[in-house]
Amino acid sequence: MNAIIPAAEAQRLAQEQGIDVPQLMTTLLPRAAEFARPPVSNFKVGAISRGLSGNLYLGANVEFAGEALSFTVHAEQSSVGGAFMNGETGIDLIAVTAAPCGYCRQFLNELATADKLTIQLPNGSFSLGDLLPNAFGPRDLGVDGGLMQRDEHGLTIETDDKLANEALCAANMSYAPYSKSYAGVALRTTDGTVVTGAYAENAAFNPSMSPLEVALSQLNLRGVAFETIADAILVHVDDMHTSATRAVLSAVTDAPLRLISARNSR
């Protein structure tokens, strides 16, 4: 089951079923929820985001048994993370199997396209403003743009290691306007699968998504077991992500974490 549906394929599937793409997204939510890994709550949530390209990105919640619940990846975060890591500059629609929790509403409010975002639920469609009135967001902290707005931080590392440079690419696209703690993770599995994750910060701080959470969600959406991770690299500019990355990684694999410091070439 593919977690990314190209725009043309989404249009074709919708036409075959005599519905539009937003309706198609609702019908596909059970497929998205099949990716869920909720060992603590046993509550499966699926989400599907439509990127500005028209591509659809499935997402599902991921929990880590034995670790702090704050490390949980929510389905909305998983779906947005997929769009972010695949080069989208925003989403205009997200369908979810259940109403987003307050945490996820705050996370979605960080998007560069938050003011244009529609949230589609089983009982109707709502703007983010409908679900999050009197919101606090990046503008309140003097930040223009938002999550998924393209940026390049000019970070460099002194190694030709291919996986490390994958992590560097993720660090260079990371969104950290408040802490400036740019960071990226790259994971390689025993069969050679490589996924990356970029840090995604939030004005309310707690809904921020760590680079490892983004990467693990991407791996999960490929149907690859976390236990197969053989190599993991964190490229970072400071130590803010180190302890949390080690803790979560050790909860899912015995693979060691390699740390590489980046410097700003600007």
N, C-alpha and C positions, 0 to 999 in steps of 0.2 A: 504494500500500500504506500503510495507516494504522498509525502506531506506537502509537496508543492504542486499546484495545478496551474500550468501556464494559462494566460488569458484566453488564447484561442481555444484551448481544450475546455475551459470553463464555459465559454460561449457555446461550444458544440454540445456539451452535456446538457446545458440549460435548454437549448433548442430541441434536443431529442426528447426531453421530458415536458416540453410545452410550458416552461416557466422561465422567469428571468434569473439572472445571476444571484441577486440577493436571496431569492427563494431557494436556489440551488445550494447556497451556503448553509441554509437551515437544514436542508435534507442531508447534508454531508456531516453535520455535527456528531452523529453517533460514530462515524468513522474516525473523526478527530479524537473522540473520547476513548477510543480503543488504545490510543498511545499512552493513556494515563498510567502512572505508577504511584498509587497512593497507599503505601503500607501502613500509614498511621491512621488516616481518616477513613479509608476504604470508600471515598467519595470521588467518583470520576467526573472530571469536567473537560469538555472540549470547547475549543474556540477556533474560529477561522477569520483571518484578516484579509481584506482586499487591498493590495498595494496600489499606488497610483499608476503602476504599469498595467493593472488589471489582473495580475497574477494573484492566486489564492494561496494562503499559508496556513496550514493546519497547526494547531497547538494543543497541548494537554498538560495537566498538572503533574508535577514530579515532587515526591517527598523523599526524605532521606531518614530512614529509621535510625534512631539512636543519636541524631543530631538535633540542634535547636530548630524549632519549627520555623524560625525566621529565615532559614535557608531554603524553604519551599519555593519551587517555581510554580506560579499560578498559570492557568491555561492561557489567560490573556497575555501574560508576559512571554510565554512560550511562543505564541503565535506572532506577536510583535517582534520578538527576538529573531524569528525566522525571516521576517520581512527585512529587518535591519541588516542582518548578516548577508542577505542576498542583494543588497544594494538599493533597496527601495528608499525613497526620500520622504515617505509618508504613507499613511493608510487613510482611506475615507470611510470604511465600513468594517465593523467587526461583529460577527455573530457568535453568540455564546449560549451554552445549554442552560445556564442559570444566570440570574442577575449578578453582575460583578460585585464583589465585596468592596468595601470602602477603600481598601488597600489598592485594588486594581483600578478603581476609578481615579485615584490619585496618580497611579502610574501612567494611565492613559492621558491624563491631563498634561503630562510632560511632552507629549508628541508635538512636533512642529505643525501638525495638521489637526490639533486638538479641537480647534474652533469649527472645523468642518466635519468632525467625526460623528457618524451615526452608529449607535449600538443596537443591534437587532436581537431581541429576546423572543422566547416562545409566545409571549403575550403582546408583542408589538415592538415598534421601533422608537428610539428615543435619541435625542442629541445628548452629548456628554454633559452639556449644561443642565439638561433636565435632571440628570442623575447626580450631578455634583454642583448644586447651587452655591453661590458665595465662595467659589473655589480659591484656594491658595496655590500659586504656581510659579513658574520661572520668572514671569514679569514682576512679581512681588520682590524678587531678589535681583532685579536689574538685568536679567538674561533675555536676550532676543533669540529668535529661532526656537530651537527645541530638539528633542530626541529625534533622530533619523535625518536631521539636516546634515548634509555632507560637510565634512571637515577633514583637515589633514594637519597633524600636530608637528610634523617634521622630526619625529623621533628616529634615532639610529641605534644600531647595536654593532659590536665588532665581532661578528662571526658569520661564516658562510653556511652554518647549520640550516638546512631547509625548513625543519619544523620551527626552529626559533624565528625564522623570518616570516613564517605564517603567523606566529603569535605577534610579531612586530606589526604586521599589516592590521591585525585586529586592534592593537594598542593605538595605532595611528588613526583609526576611525572611531575610537571610543568617545563617549560623551561624558565629560566630567567638568562642567562649568563652575562647580562650587568648590570642589577640593583640588582640582587640577591633577588628580591622581590617575593619570591615563594608564590603562593597563589592558593587556590582551592575553588570552590563553589559547594554546593549541594542544590538541590531544591526538595521539596516533594509537590505533588498536593493533592487535596481533595480526589482523588480516590486511593492514595497510590503510585502513580508513582514516582520514584526517578531517577533523572538524575544528572550528575556531569560535571564540567568543570574545566580544568587546564589552567593556564596562559600560553600563547605562545608568547614569545617575538621576536623582530625582530631587526636586525642590524641597520635598518633605523628608528627604534623606532615607527614611526606613524603606520605602518601596524601591530603592535603588537595586539594580540587578548586577551581581558580580560577574566578572568575565567567565569564571568557571561555571556558574549557573547557566549562562547563555550557551556555553560550549556543551555542557552535559545535556541540555534540552535539545540541541541540534543532533547530538548522538542518539538520544532516545527517539527522536522523530525519524531517524534512519533505521530504527528497529535493531540497533546494535547494543549488546549488553555492556554495562559499565565495567564488568569484571574483565573484559577483554582489553581495557586500556593498558598499553605497554609503556607509553612515554607521555609525559605532560610537562609543558613549559609555560611559565608565567613571565611575560615581559612587562616590566613595570618601571615607574619613575621614582617610587618610594616604597615603603614597607606597609602601606595601609592594607593591601590585599593579602599579604603573605600568610598570616595565621588562619584566616577564614578559608583561604584556598587549600591550605594543608589539611584543615579539619574536614572539609567536605570531601576532598579527594580521598583521604584515608578511609572515609565511610563507605566508599564504593569500589576501591581497588587497592592493591598493594603496590602499584606503580609509584616510583618516587616522583617528587616534584622538582623540576629544575628551575632555578631562578636566574633571570638575566636582567640586569639593569640597563635601561635605555637612557640616552641623553638627547636633549633637544638641540638640533643642528641649526635652529634659527637664531 
